[in-house]
Amino acid sequence: MVIVTASPCPQDPDAPEQDGLALSLQRHFGWSGFRPGQRPVVEALLAGRDCLAVLPTGAGKSLCFQLPALVRDGLVLVISPLVALMQDQVAQLQRRGIPAACLHRGLAASERLQLVRRIRDRQLRLLYLAPERLRVEATRQLIDELLSEGLLVGLAVDEAHCISAWGHDFRPDYRRLGALRRLCPGVPMVALSATAAPRVRADIIRLLQLRRPLIQVRSARRPNLTYAMRRRPADPLPELLAAISAARGAVLIYARTRRSVEQWTTRLNEAGVCAIAYHAGMDGESRQLALAHFQEEPSPVLVATVAFGMGVDRPDVGLVLHLDLPASAEGYLQESGRAGRDGQPASCLVLFDPADRVSLSWAMRAAGQAAAADPLEDRERLELGQRQLRRMEAVAEGDGCREQALLLAVGELVGPCGRCDRCLAAGTDRSPRPDWSAPAVLLLRRLEARDGRELRLIAEDLEGQEVAASLPPGRLDWTWLARRLVQEQLVGESDDGAQRLYLRESGRRFLQHPWPLHWAI
């Protein structure tokens, strides 16, 4: 049974609120009612049924396995991809008086022994594990012991899209989680993710060996978020300062590299903004201090790489700002979804440069070559990454509704949002857009003669070519034009990261009878 509904709202008006589950919800979490999508998953797990729950950020995915752990007399084992994410969720549960802990390699031997003692003494309700811990013999023995004593009542795989090579955040250790089902064949399992396209959902079910699961999918549309994407100026600092000044609550700024995170943290502080950096290259104590600052200060500004924020519960993030083109639409939905989890209006801004596409493409290619354990699988992931990157670029450069294009990437068809910068401009901007058909013909003719040539070489060949006087003044960016023609399906591109272009049949038809190409810059 697949349940697909509209946008999330604070609570589900159709659920009966005075039964035992509702009372447990009130007692342990202080909520007056379930949010849409939660109750069916909780009930299915309590009935011993597997589940796949795709619920948007802020919809309360964690409660789907946390509440069953409290209702049942036993332990729920939770697989989570990041130690910081596990620690954050455990700290929240402990503040509520809920006995929870996480087991990871950062624990000292004495801490591990004490934790195992608490588990054996039935003092815990939730135990969080990183997926690689399942390779450790002592962990598998502990799970066998819990099973033999009937203490293990549920399994949860958080951020389950990480198991799929077709997802935006594939992690090899997740691929081995099928062993969890073999270890615990009779224990109900729930897989959870904020976004998962149909192909990824099928992968999750197959690889986790979910048995006739309840599939609960909620719309990823977030009506309180406003999307905007625009070209990054030579110095984006004034735009950053203006966006930060206009934001409410917390501000989360994403930069692609650790070096960029450090540089922008310094620049913002020099400009009078108290900004804190967070990235994996920092020592553990510094990361913990940065996380505490972000969670506890009234209006923090945090500059981080995109891994930060997964599962971090700061509801009043008023601005999520990306300083580079995101690598995929699915990933961007998750990252931008960290804004406005309290249901209040929030802004999501991307400042990008067309050159981001090229640098990201080459970075993906280099990463694939460095991790060539399985060349075939690595090539497939590289090709997928290139396609996802092209789709994200089309969202950023395209003229249509941002939210509509983003949701289409995860298999959801919706109408224009009416809130993003493109929708708002459509109602106010009456200025004519330039026609790019004349330079498009030049580029396509050059490509017709040299099919399969690299984008860089084509752009170099065309540098300095005369174009129509009706176009905006200034030197034409032939790389940008080629990318737009790829987005318009007039030109194809290789999926190996080398950016070799070829003329599509639609491009050949265009050359025979060109039509206007009215695009904004």
C-alpha positions in Angstrom: 0.0 0.0 0.0 1.5 3.3 -1.0 0.2 6.5 0.6 1.0 9.7 -1.2 -0.4 12.9 0.3 0.0 16.6 0.0 2.3 18.9 1.9 3.0 18.2 5.6 1.0 20.0 8.3 1.7 20.3 12.1 -0.5 17.3 13.0 -2.8 14.7 11.5 -6.5 15.7 12.1 -7.8 12.3 11.1 -6.0 10.3 13.8 -7.8 9.4 17.0 -6.0 11.2 19.8 -7.2 9.6 23.0 -5.9 6.0 22.6 -2.8 4.5 24.1 -0.5 5.6 21.3 -1.6 9.2 21.6 -1.2 9.1 25.3 2.3 7.7 24.9 3.1 10.4 22.4 1.9 13.1 24.8 3.7 11.6 27.8 7.1 11.1 26.2 7.3 13.9 23.6 4.7 16.4 24.7 2.9 16.4 21.3 -0.8 16.7 21.1 -1.1 14.7 17.9 0.8 12.7 15.3 2.1 14.5 12.2 1.0 13.2 8.8 2.6 9.9 7.9 3.8 9.0 11.4 1.0 7.0 12.9 0.7 4.4 10.1 4.4 3.6 10.4 4.3 3.4 14.2 1.3 1.0 14.1 2.9 -1.1 11.4 6.1 -1.6 13.4 4.2 -2.4 16.6 2.3 -5.0 14.5 5.6 -6.6 13.4 5.5 -5.2 9.8 8.4 -3.8 7.8 8.1 -0.2 6.6 9.6 2.3 4.2 8.9 5.9 5.3 9.8 8.8 3.0 8.9 11.8 5.0 10.2 15.4 4.4 12.6 17.1 6.6 10.8 18.4 9.7 8.0 15.7 9.4 9.3 13.8 12.5 10.8 10.7 10.9 12.7 9.7 14.1 9.6 9.4 16.2 8.5 6.6 13.9 11.0 4.3 15.6 11.5 6.1 18.9 7.9 5.8 20.0 7.6 2.0 19.3 10.8 1.6 21.4 9.0 3.2 24.3 5.7 1.4 23.9 7.3 -2.1 23.6 9.3 -3.6 26.4 12.6 -4.0 24.5 15.4 -2.3 22.5 15.3 -0.7 19.0 18.6 -0.8 17.1 19.1 2.3 14.9 21.6 2.5 12.0 22.7 6.0 11.4 25.5 7.3 9.0 27.2 10.0 11.1 28.5 9.9 14.7 27.5 13.6 15.1 23.9 12.7 14.0 23.7 9.8 16.4 25.1 11.9 19.3 22.7 14.7 18.6 19.6 12.4 18.6 20.8 10.6 21.7 21.3 13.9 23.5 17.8 15.0 22.6 16.3 11.7 23.9 18.3 11.9 27.1 17.0 15.4 27.7 13.5 14.0 27.5 14.4 11.3 30.0 14.4 8.5 27.4 17.3 6.0 27.9 19.3 6.0 24.6 23.0 5.6 23.7 25.2 5.3 20.7 28.0 2.8 20.0 30.8 4.0 17.8 34.6 3.6 17.5 35.3 6.8 19.3 34.3 5.3 22.6 37.0 4.2 25.0 37.2 0.5 26.0 35.8 1.3 29.5 32.9 3.3 27.9 32.1 0.4 25.6 32.0 -2.1 28.5 29.8 0.2 30.6 27.4 0.6 27.6 27.2 -3.2 27.0 26.4 -3.6 30.7 23.5 -1.1 30.5 22.2 -3.0 27.4 22.3 -6.4 29.2 20.7 -4.9 32.3 17.8 -3.7 30.1 18.5 0.0 30.9 18.2 1.2 27.2 15.4 1.6 24.8 17.3 2.9 21.8 20.9 1.9 20.6 22.4 3.9 17.7 25.1 2.2 15.6 27.2 3.3 12.6 26.8 0.8 9.8 30.5 -0.2 9.9 30.0 -1.5 13.5 28.1 -4.5 12.0 31.4 -5.7 10.7 32.7 -6.0 14.2 32.3 -9.5 15.7 31.6 -8.2 19.2 28.7 -6.2 17.8 27.2 -9.2 16.0 27.6 -11.3 19.1 25.7 -8.6 21.1 22.9 -8.6 18.6 22.7 -12.4 18.8 22.5 -12.2 22.6 19.7 -9.6 22.4 17.8 -11.8 19.9 18.1 -15.0 22.0 16.7 -13.1 25.1 13.9 -11.6 23.0 15.0 -8.0 23.8 15.4 -6.7 20.2 12.0 -5.4 19.1 12.8 -3.2 16.2 15.4 -2.2 13.6 15.6 1.3 12.0 17.8 2.4 9.1 18.0 6.2 9.1 19.0 8.1 5.9 18.2 4.9 4.0 18.8 6.5 0.6 22.6 6.0 1.5 22.2 2.3 0.6 21.4 3.0 -3.1 24.0 3.7 -5.7 21.3 5.7 -7.5 20.8 8.0 -4.5 22.6 11.3 -4.0 24.7 10.2 -0.9 25.7 6.6 -1.5 27.8 5.0 1.3 29.4 1.6 0.7 29.0 0.5 4.3 25.2 0.9 3.9 25.4 -1.6 1.0 26.2 -4.3 3.6 23.0 -3.7 5.7 21.3 -6.6 4.0 23.2 -8.7 6.6 21.1 -7.0 9.3 18.0 -8.8 8.0 19.8 -12.1 7.9 21.0 -11.5 11.5 17.5 -10.6 12.7 15.0 -12.3 10.4 12.0 -12.0 12.7 12.4 -8.3 13.8 10.4 -5.6 12.0 12.5 -3.0 10.2 11.8 0.5 9.1 13.9 2.4 6.5 13.6 6.2 6.6 14.6 9.0 4.3 13.6 12.6 3.6 13.8 12.1 -0.2 14.0 9.0 -2.3 13.1 8.9 -6.0 11.1 5.7 -7.1 14.3 4.0 -8.3 16.0 4.6 -4.9 12.9 3.4 -3.0 13.0 0.1 -5.0 16.7 -0.2 -4.2 16.1 0.3 -0.5 13.4 -2.4 -0.4 15.5 -4.9 -2.3 18.8 -4.3 -0.6 17.4 -4.2 3.0 15.2 -7.2 2.1 12.1 -5.6 3.5 9.2 -8.0 3.5 5.9 -6.8 2.0 6.5 -3.4 3.6 4.1 -0.6 4.3 5.3 2.2 2.0 4.5 5.6 3.4 5.5 8.5 1.1 4.7 12.1 1.8 5.1 15.1 -0.5 8.5 16.7 -0.2 6.9 20.1 -0.9 7.5 22.6 1.9 5.1 25.5 1.6 7.0 27.7 4.1 10.2 27.6 2.1 11.1 30.2 -0.6 13.7 29.1 -3.2 15.9 31.6 -5.1 19.0 30.9 -7.3 21.1 33.5 -9.0 24.5 34.1 -10.4 27.3 34.5 -7.9 28.9 37.9 -8.3 32.7 38.4 -8.3 32.5 39.2 -4.6 29.4 37.7 -3.0 30.0 39.3 0.4 27.4 42.1 0.1 24.8 39.5 -0.9 25.7 37.3 2.0 25.5 40.2 4.4 22.1 41.3 3.0 20.6 37.8 3.2 21.9 37.2 6.8 20.5 40.6 7.9 17.1 39.7 6.5 17.0 36.2 8.0 15.3 35.2 11.2 16.8 32.8 13.7 19.7 30.6 12.7 21.6 30.9 9.4 23.3 27.9 7.7 25.8 28.7 5.0 27.2 25.8 2.9 30.5 25.9 1.0 31.9 23.0 -1.0 35.4 22.7 0.4 37.0 23.0 3.9 39.2 25.8 2.6 36.2 27.8 1.4 34.5 27.2 4.8 37.4 28.7 6.6 37.8 31.6 4.2 34.2 32.6 4.4 34.1 32.3 8.2 37.0 34.7 8.4 35.5 37.1 5.9 32.1 37.2 7.7 33.8 37.8 11.1 35.9 40.6 9.6 32.6 42.1 8.3 31.1 42.1 11.8 29.1 38.8 11.6 29.9 36.3 14.4 30.3 33.2 12.2 31.5 29.7 13.2 33.1 27.1 11.0 32.3 23.4 10.9 33.9 20.7 8.7 35.4 17.2 9.0 39.0 18.5 9.1 38.5 20.1 12.5 39.3 18.2 15.6 36.4 16.6 17.5 36.3 19.2 20.3 36.1 22.1 17.9 33.3 20.4 16.0 31.4 19.8 19.3 31.8 23.4 20.3 30.6 24.6 16.8 27.6 22.2 17.0 26.7 23.4 20.6 27.0 27.0 19.4 24.6 26.4 16.5 22.1 24.6 18.7 22.2 27.0 21.7 22.8 30.5 20.4 19.7 32.6 19.6 20.8 33.6 16.1 23.9 31.7 15.1 25.6 31.8 11.7 27.4 28.6 10.8 29.5 28.1 7.7 29.9 24.4 6.9 30.4 21.7 4.3 27.1 20.0 3.2 27.4 17.0 5.5 26.6 19.3 8.5 22.9 19.4 9.4 21.8 15.8 8.8 19.5 15.1 11.6 20.5 18.2 13.6 17.3 19.5 15.3 17.4 23.3 15.0 13.8 24.2 14.1 14.2 27.9 13.5 16.8 28.0 10.7 15.6 31.0 8.7 18.1 30.9 5.9 20.0 28.1 4.1 22.5 29.6 1.7 24.7 27.7 -0.7 27.8 29.4 -2.1 28.2 26.8 -4.9 26.0 24.9 -7.2 24.6 21.8 -5.3 25.7 18.5 -6.7 22.1 17.1 -7.2 18.5 18.2 -6.9 17.8 15.4 -4.4 20.7 16.4 -2.2 19.7 20.0 -2.4 16.1 19.2 -1.3 17.6 17.6 1.8 20.1 20.4 2.5 17.6 23.2 1.9 15.0 21.3 3.9 17.0 22.0 7.1 15.4 25.5 6.9 12.0 26.3 8.5 11.5 23.0 10.4 9.3 25.0 12.8 6.8 25.6 10.0 7.6 29.4 9.8 8.7 31.1 6.6 12.3 30.5 5.7 14.6 31.3 2.7 16.8 29.0 0.6 19.3 30.8 -1.6 21.9 29.4 -4.1 24.6 31.7 -5.4 26.3 29.8 -8.3 28.6 30.3 -11.2 28.5 28.3 -14.4 32.1 27.3 -13.7 30.8 25.4 -10.6 29.4 22.8 -13.0 32.9 22.2 -14.5 34.8 22.0 -11.2 32.2 19.7 -9.7 32.3 17.4 -12.8 36.0 17.0 -12.6 35.9 16.5 -8.8 33.5 13.6 -9.3 35.7 12.1 -12.0 38.8 12.3 -9.8 36.9 10.8 -6.8 35.7 7.9 -8.9 39.2 7.2 -10.2 40.6 7.3 -6.6 38.0 4.8 -5.4 38.2 2.2 -8.2 37.7 -0.9 -6.1 34.9 -1.9 -8.4 35.5 -0.1 -11.7 32.1 -1.0 -13.2 30.2 0.3 -10.2 32.3 3.4 -9.9 31.8 4.2 -13.6 28.0 3.8 -13.1 28.0 6.1 -10.1 30.1 8.7 -12.0 27.6 8.6 -14.9 24.7 9.0 -12.5 26.5 11.9 -10.7 27.0 13.6 -14.0 23.3 13.3 -14.9 22.3 14.5 -11.5 24.6 17.5 -11.8 23.2 18.4 -15.2 19.7 18.3 -13.7 20.6 20.6 -10.8 22.3 22.9 -13.3 19.0 23.0 -15.3 17.1 23.9 -12.1 19.5 26.8 -11.4 19.7 28.1 -15.0 16.2 27.3 -16.1 13.3 29.7 -16.4 10.6 27.6 -14.7 9.5 27.2 -11.1 12.4 26.1 -8.8 10.3 24.0 -6.5 8.5 22.3 -9.4 11.8 21.3 -11.0 13.3 20.1 -7.7 10.4 17.9 -6.9 10.2 16.5 -10.4 13.8 15.2 -9.7 12.4 12.9 -7.0 9.5 11.7 -9.0 6.9 14.2 -7.7 4.7 16.2 -10.2 3.4 19.4 -8.8 2.3 22.8 -10.1 4.3 26.0 -9.8 4.8 27.1 -6.2 4.1 30.8 -6.7 6.7 31.6 -4.1 10.2 31.1 -5.7 12.1 33.8 -7.5 11.1 32.5 -10.9 7.4 32.4 -10.1 7.5 35.9 -8.6 9.4 37.3 -11.5 6.9 35.7 -14.0 4.2 38.0 -12.5 6.3 41.2 -12.6 9.1 41.1 -15.1 7.8 42.3 -18.5 11.2 43.0 -20.0 12.0 41.2 -23.3 14.5 38.4 -23.1 17.3 38.1 -25.7 17.1 35.6 -28.5 20.1 33.3 -28.4 19.3 31.4 -31.6 22.1 33.0 -33.7 25.0 32.1 -31.5 23.4 28.7 -30.9 23.6 28.0 -34.7 27.3 28.9 -34.7 28.0 26.5 -31.8 25.9 23.7 -33.3 27.6 24.1 -36.7 31.0 23.8 -35.0 29.8 20.8 -33.1 28.4 19.2 -36.2 31.8 19.3 -37.8 33.6 18.0 -34.6 31.1 15.7 -32.9 32.3 14.3 -29.6 34.7 17.2 -28.9 35.3 18.5 -25.3 33.3 21.5 -24.2 36.4 23.4 -23.3 37.9 23.1 -26.8 34.6 24.1 -28.5 34.4 27.2 -26.3 38.0 28.1 -27.1 37.3 27.7 -30.9 34.4 30.1 -30.7 36.1 32.7 -28.5 35.9 36.1 -30.3 33.2 35.1 -32.8 30.8 37.9 -33.8 27.2 37.4 -32.6 23.9 39.2 -33.0 23.8 42.8 -31.9 20.5 42.2 -30.1 22.3 40.2 -27.4 23.3 41.8 -24.1 26.6 43.7 -24.3 29.8 42.0 -23.2 31.7 38.9 -24.3 29.6 35.9 -24.9 30.2 33.0 -22.5 30.2 30.1 -25.0 30.6 27.5 -22.2 27.3 28.8 -20.6 25.6 28.7 -24.0 26.7 25.1 -24.6 25.4 24.1 -21.2 22.0 25.7 -22.0 21.8 23.8 -25.2 22.5 20.6 -23.3 19.6 21.5 -20.9 17.4 22.2 -23.9 18.2 18.7 -25.3 19.7 20.1 -28.5 23.1 18.8 -27.5 24.1 15.6 -25.6 27.0 15.2 -23.2 29.1 12.2 -22.2 28.5 10.8 -18.7 32.1 10.1 -17.9 32.9 13.6 -16.7 35.0 14.5 -19.7 32.3 16.8 -21.0 32.4 15.6 -24.6 29.5 17.0 -26.5 27.6 15.6 -29.4 24.7 16.9 -31.6 21.3 15.4 -30.9 18.7 14.8 -33.6 16.7 17.7 -32.2 19.8 19.9 -32.6 20.0 18.8 -36.3 16.4 19.8 -36.7 17.2 23.2 -35.1 20.0 23.8 -37.6 17.5 23.1 -40.5 14.9 25.5 -39.1 16.1 27.6 -36.2 13.5 28.8 -33.7 13.8 31.6 -31.1 15.6 30.7 -27.8 14.6 33.4 -25.3 16.5 32.8 -22.1 17.3 35.0 -19.2 21.0 35.2 -18.1 
